[in-house]
Amino acid sequence: MSEWIEQMAAHFEASEGMPLIAGRILAFLLICDPPERTAAELSHGLSASTGSVSTNVRLLLRLGIISKTTRQGREAALYRVEEDRWPELVRQRMERVTQLEEITEAGLRMFSGQGERARRLRTVHEFYQWLSEEMPELWRRWERDGRSRRRS
């Protein structure tokens, strides 16, 4: 289990620029049973300092990947992964990626007729243009197919 948590943490660090401890917290919350944990439990389960856990829990809360709840009679807050929020987070990330189509298009206008520079930029632009065109259908398919998978 700890090896898998490290793999996930390394992935989130490389792909999202997320601190390793944030990736560890996220991975741990994805698989822990019960699905909610206090900061102290996260700290103990991951052998991490309480300060580091606190800082990175706040980061994950801001990103909307985890949520915080409190329960009457319990002083410590509980944290859990918001797995249903995941597609929206990925959608927002992909929208930021596809915005590069607009930026590369502006670059093409600026370097129009400039041979090699325009050719390199056009190649990149064509990829982002294709991606921008494909994304709406991809999300329609996810909403259609994902909904039926969650009902099963």
Disulfide bonds with the S-S distance in Angstrom:
none
